[in-house]
Amino acid sequence: MMMLMVIEKKEGATMVCSACGANLTCRMSSYKHPYTNKLQWQNSDGSAHYSYNGGKFTCTGTKKEKEILTKALQEQDEMLREAELSIGG
């Protein structure tokens, strides 16, 4: 059984995302008015690591990885189709 350790949100705190393994830093968000800035877990580029949807937080790292993998697989399929056409397949 995996035990999740909850790290207190405190500016400058660091943790590793249990879903994707990304290194995160707790920083103030930089939302525009009318949204209120708050502490959030961010990626190294300052983007929010978790999104809130449907009443729960989800890891954006796993979503990005899935999008990248899906795109790579689509490109691979296209290259294979082109190769088959070029050899008369």
C-alpha positions, -999 to 999 in steps of 0.1 A, spaced: 0 0 0 14 34 -11 12 61 15 9 96 2 27 123 21 10 157 22 33 186 21 21 219 36 16 246 11 43 271 21 60 294 -4 93 278 -15 83 243 -3 91 215 -27 76 180 -34 74 153 -61 41 146 -78 29 111 -69 11 108 -103 39 118 -127 71 122 -107 76 159 -116 95 181 -91 72 209 -79 77 241 -60 50 260 -41 47 296 -53 21 323 -55 0 322 -86 -1 351 -110 -37 353 -120 -52 384 -135 -82 403 -120 -108 392 -109 -91 360 -97 -73 359 -64 -37 349 -63 -29 320 -40 -2 294 -32 -1 266 -58 21 237 -67 40 248 -99 62 232 -125 97 245 -130 85 269 -157 60 285 -132 28 269 -147 3 253 -124 8 216 -120 -27 207 -109 -60 217 -126 -93 217 -108 -121 201 -128 -153 185 -117 -147 189 -80 -112 174 -80 -76 183 -87 -58 164 -114 -21 163 -124 -14 182 -156 18 163 -161 1 130 -169 -23 149 -193 6 165 -211 25 132 -214 -7 116 -228 -11 144 -254 26 141 -264 23 103 -267 -9 105 -287 6 130 -311 38 109 -315 17 78 -323 -4 97 -348 28 109 -365 42 74 -365 10 60 -381 12 87 -408 49 79 -416 40 42 -419 12 50 -443 35 72 -464 61 45 -464 36 19 -476 24 41 -504 60 49 -515 68 12 -519 34 3 -534 19 -13 -503 
